[in-house]
Amino acid sequence: MPTHSLFNGTSHPTPVGWPENVGILAVDIYFPAQYVDQSELEVHDGVSGGKYTIGLGQTRMGFCTDREDINSLCLTVVNRLLEKTGTDPSKIGRLEVGTETIIDKSKSVKSVLMQLFSDCGNTDLEGVDSTNACYGGTAALFNSINWIESSAWDGRLALAVCGDIAVYAAGAARPSGGAGAVAMLIGPNAPLVLDRGVRSSHMEHVYDFYKPDMSSEYPQVDAPLSIRCYLSSLDACYAKYRSKAALRGAEPISLDSFQAVLFHTPYCKLVQKSLARLALNDYVNLSPEQKKSQFPQLEKFSDVSLVESYFDRDVEKAFMQESLKSFETKTKPSLLVATNVGNMYTPSLYGGLVSYLASSPADVLSGQHVALFSYGSGLASSFYSIRITSDLALLSSALTCLSDLHTRLETRQKMSPENFVSALSTREKAVHAVSYTPEGETATMFPGTWFLQSIDEKHRRQYSRHPIGQTNGVGH
Ligand code: ACO
């Protein structure tokens, strides 16, 4: 929609129509240029072989040295998306950031990103940061969509950004870390359109994962509670999505309604269990006759209750088996970044979207209906859906941003578990340090990566950018 068509030509901008097909115009991801191999970490940590790689489904874990912080991750991904799409920064009217990596209790990451808009003199940019564990990226996305669909819209585009450095204290949770950032350009007439009127949320007060210690990057985690909360939120959001879709006259919703189902991914095994959980929900919703005729092999589960089955091994196993084919086609392609980079917290779900979009050519993705489940401990969760355009030219142009995804994943540097642990120790010492110059290597960073140059005695951070034309020095 041309920008001027929104206005009546008076000095008071009055919307004259609802913008159509509001959604994601383009998306890009950034992850650090080094990783630790999860099977080497198993040996280093003295756990049984397969615990991280099979038990959690994780292959590699990206991590940051003290050269990167949440500001630099977001500077990098926003700068790259603007460059790759050729977007004029003055055409952005809203910039939203979702993160739970807090380095300043007052100053937003968004305000740091304003540096990218200073050359063109664009200071008219709404939006600040949203925080609720891994949910902030979804809040940023929804806020951006809402702005474009609101009376406040001035015809420009929005940017929804999410990033985090996910690190855990030594112990069982450490292999479920990761780091990265995703930026999404939001506007009308998009190739990825968010369905209206059906997105559904479940919000609750729970202490399952939280970060009360301001002097540490590490969270407090009640792991069994966090898994239970994740699965029960999925049940609640899916039920509400189904009933909202029914109210709008849609065909009854089931896994068959979607060609892809993407999840926030703390670790890949939980995602496979979550798809099985949706298959269980579909089964529970059938009449006794339908259960008997369509799924005779599941007869012993005909009276299963959702609330009593979160940790029921028999139910879990049966529905994982039942949903295996769906998992292979609808969900597994979305786990490329999650298994190779790890849980990036707020960008985790959007790393799933990026992976899914990079998994097939445009003519396969065209017209698909994609479901997404976002979860942030504490807790906030939503289930929503996206329709991929059938306009192949529009879709292909959006996908070009992701054409280097596989190369970037493969040209990262493998670091030893000792290097990884040492990088985390350095980060521990650097949290809130003043008059600090980071030690981390910059030569091996991806081209165009922003990094922390120094922190002065008043905690003010200075950043530089790795030259765009140089490689990261790692063989292709
Ligand atoms: N080979 C294959 N599988 C193995 C092996 C092995 N050698 N050893 C263990 N496993 C399996 C276990 O059977 C278990 O499988 P299951 O989940 O199907 O039961 C799995 O590996 C994990 O092992 P556990 O001993 O059960 O769990 P652990 O104490 O290692 O902790 C956990 C895993 C809870 C995921 C931990 O990494 C954690 O606390 N992570 C952070 C919390 C989290 O991610 N919560 C999810 C939602 S909240 C959020 O997004 C942050």
Residues whose N, C-alpha, C, O or C-beta is under 5 A from the ligand:
A	BS01	ACO	S48 G49 G50 K51 I54 G55 L56 A172 A173 S176 V221 A223 S226 I227 Y230 P266 S377
